[in-house]
Amino acid sequence: MSEASDNRTEYEIFAIRYGTNARRVRGQNFILETQPDEPQVLDFYYWVLKSGESVIVVDTGMHPDKAERHGHGILLHPVEALRHLGVAPEGVETVILTHAHYDHIGHLDAFPKAQFFMQAREMAYVTGPWMEKPWFRRAYEPDEIARLVHLLHAGRLALHGLDRTIADGVSVHWVGGHCDGQEIVRVRTARGWVVLASDALHYYEEYERGVPFAVAFNLSDMIAAHDRIRELADSDDHVIPAHDPRIAAFYPAAGPGLEDRVVRVDLAPASSTESR
């Protein structure tokens, strides 16, 4: 259950739907899928946490060049989306990187003042022997990994252990599975503790059926992550996956003209998990 809000920081959470892939099919997403050719749209999100003047960015979205090369469409430039929220990226001081896949770290240089936070296990993974295997390196881009190394040497990338408090009301927690350093983000809001599952859950369906996503480093960790997410969230209605088109349908727009692009996931969803 959520803690008392007296003298505790509560955040608004903006989920930015910046890209999509309408050509995706279920066989690309789920192992042993019975209807592999059935379409299953894959949306792309990153998140902004706001509490008064405090801003924390969670992931940075995908670079348009990488999107084109991998067959994804950009709906809203990830950096420009921040300005719709009154956030100047050049002033952001804290950026959480849930993992280092190309659709999550495509705009590191848009945040020149930021301190970045990432699992130490993820850095070891993306610079270690697992990257000799095409299966494990396919969602990483060498130039972006090199940029992480430069940020590390500049003292701007903090590599942390399994659990870390980033700020009052915001903590990160290792779950692994999708990649060796996959983490989730727990955020205190006015409606309770929300968990941004990032790619520990691409779709609600993984959580509902107890099945893994097809892009995985460790399937047992991926399934075990479901229990960790439930442990940290106040309810299933407080869990936000990273790529499900239903997010934009469930949650209210952050403002006029932002429908289907930027939604408030700190607010209650229009549809509860029982009716999905």
Protein Blocks (a to p, Z undefined) as FASTA:
>chain_A
ZZdfehpacdddddddfbdcfkbcfklmpghiablmbccddddddddddehjbccdehjb
jafklmmmnopacfbdfklmmmmnopafklpcbdcdfbjcfklmmmmmmmmmbccdddfk
lmmmmmmmklmpmklmmmpcfklmmmmmmmmmnopaccddfbdcfbghiacddeehmlmk
lccdddddfkbccddekjmbmbfklmmnopacfbdfblmlmmmmmmmmmmmpmbfklccc
fkbfklmmmpccfbehigokbccfkbccfbdfklZZ
